[in-house]
Amino acid sequence: MVQHSRFSYAETIRTLSTAIADAGNTIFATIDQAAAAKRAGLSLRPTTLVIFGNPKGGTLLMDAFPLTALDLPLKLLIWEDGATVNVAYTPASEIASRYTVPKDDPRIAAMDHALTALTDSVSA
């Protein structure tokens, strides 16, 4: 799922990070992929990966369906493409389908709702 942000690149990251924390989630890592590329002598447009989740929900899902840990915690990718700032994520329902989690699992619905709310908070 990809949405355009109404904010600048830096403001999108700040707004999403605040919204993630305000929703009771933990940010496990924020990876500046452009900076990593620069350290390797390469160039990459401004690109940041935010890895986050709520251990109270994710742990129970990973306990019941261990392979979901390949895609959890959740991630948001923010990148700048010219004058456009984009935010992307893999819907939890898509993750669920990869690992035979029932479609009606309430944890998946909660994760999808959270991802939608987060991206809607910055969408254009």
LOMARVEX-130705 format. One record per atom (N, C-alpha, C): residue in one letter; x, y, z. Coordinates in steps of 0.1 Angstrom, whole numbers, plus 5000, padded with zeros to 4 digits. Layout:
<recs>
aXYZ ...
</recs>
This chain:
<recs>
m500849885000 m500050005000 m500950125000 v500750214991 v501550344990 v500550464990 q500950564998 q500250684999 q501150804998 h500650914993 h501551034993 h501251115006 s502351175011 s502251255023 s502051395019 r501351465027 r501151615025 r502251695031 f503151625038 f504251695045 f505551675038 s506551745042 s507951725037 s508451585042 y509551545036 y510151415040 y510451415055 a511151515060 a511551515074 a510251525083 e509351615079 e508151625087 e507251495087 t507251425076 t506551305075 t507151205085 i508451195086 i509051105095 i508751145110 r508851275113 r508551315126 r507051295130 t506151325121 t504751305123 t504451155126 l504951075117 l504650935118 l505250875131 s506450915134 s507150865147 s506350905159 t505851035159 t505051075170 t503750995171 a503050975160 a501850905159 a502050765164 i503150705160 i503450565164 i503550555179 a504250645185 a504450645199 a503150675207 d502450775201 d501150815208 d500150705208 a500250615198 a499350505197 a499750385206 g500850405214 g501250305223 g502150195217 n502750225206 n503650135199 n505050175203 t505950075200 t507450095202 t508050105189 i508950205187 i509750215175 i511050145178 f511250035171 f512449945174 f513649995167 a513450065155 a514550115147 a514050215137 t514850315134 t514650405123 t515950395115 i515850345102 i516950325094 i517050425083 d518050515083 d518250605072 d518950535061 q518250485051 q518850405041 q519650485031 a519350615030 a520150705021 a521550725028 a521550745041 a522850755048 a523650635047 a523050515048 a523850395046 a524350385033 a523650425022 a524150415009 a525350515007 k525250625013 k526350725012 k527550675019 r527450605030 r528650545036 r529250435028 a528450375019 a528950275010 a529450334996 g529450474996 g529950544984 g528850544973 l527550524976 l526550524967 l525550634970 s524650654960 s523650764962 s522250694962 l521350744971 l520050704972 l519150814976 r518050834969 r517050944973 r516850924988 p516351034995 p516051025009 p515050915011 t515450815019 t514650695022 t514950645036 t513850625043 t513950585057 t512950475060 l513350375067 l512550265071 l512350275086 v511050275090 v510650285104 v510150145108 i510750075118 i510349945122 i509749965136 f508449915137 f507749945150 f506649835152 g506149835164 g505049745167 g504649755182 n503749675185 n503249665199 n503449525204 p504449505212 p504749365217 p503549295223 k502549365228 k501349305234 k500549235223 g500549285211 g499749225200 g500649135192 g501849185188 g502649105179 g503248985185 t503548985198 t504048865204 t503048745204 l501848775207 l500748675207 l500548615193 l500648705182 l500548655169 l501748565165 m502948615169 m504148535165 m504148405173 d503648405185 d503548275193 d502648175186 a501448225181 a500548135175 a500948095161 f501648185154 f502048165140 f503448215139 p504448125142 p505848165143 p506448235130 l505948185119 l506548245106 l506148395104 t505148445111 t504848585110 t506048675115 a506848615123 a508048695128 a508948725116 l508848665105 l509648705093 l509248845088 d507948885091 d507449015086 d507149105097 l507249065110 l506949155121 l508249175128 p508449295134 p507449405136 p507049465122 l506049555123 l505549625112 l506649725107 k506449765094 k507449865089 k506649965080 l507250085081 l506750195072 l508050245064 l507850255051 l508950305043 l508550445038 i509450535040 i509150675036 i510250715027 w509950765015 w510950815006 w510450934998 e511451004993 e511151124986 e511451094971 d510551134963 d510651114948 d510351244942 g511351324939 g511151464934 g510451544945 a509351604941 a508551684951 a507551604959 t507551474957 t506551384963 t507151304974 v506551294986 v506951214997 v505951094997 n506450974997 n505650854997 n505750785010 v504750715014 v504750625026 v504150495022 a504850385024 a504350255020 a504450155032 y503650055031 y503649945041 y503049825035 t503349705040 t502649585037 t501449565046 p500249555041 p499149535050 p499249405058 a498849415070 a498849295079 a498149185073 s497049215066 s496249105060 s497049035049 e497949105043 e498849035033 e499848955040 i500349005051 i501248925059 i500548795064 a499348815069 a498548695074 a498448595063 s498148635051 s497848535040 s499148455037 r500248515039 r501548445036 r501748325046 y501248345058 y501548245068 y500348175074 t499248165066 t498048095069 t497348135082 v497448265085 v496748315097 v495348335092 p494348295099 p492948315095 p492648465092 k491948485081 k491548625077 k490748695088 d490048625096 d489248695106 d489948715120 d491248685120 d492048705133 d491948845137 p491448875149 p491349015153 p492649095154 r493749025156 r495049095157 r495349145144 i495049075133 i495349125119 i494549245117 a493249245120 a492349355118 a492849475126 a493349455138 a493849565146 a495149625140 m496049545135 m497249595128 m496949665115 d495949615107 d495549685095 d494949825099 h494149825109 h493549955113 h494650055118 a495550005125 a496650095130 a497450145118 l497850065109 l498650105097 l497850205089 t496550185087 t495750285080 t495650415087 a495450415100 a495350535108 a496650615108 l497750545108 l499050605108 l499250675094 t499050605084 t499350665071 t498250775067 d497050755072 d496050855070 d496450985077 s497250975088 s497651095095 s498551185087 v499151135077 v500051215068 v499651225054 s498651155050 s498251145036 s497751275030 a498051295017 a497651415010 a496151415008 
</recs>
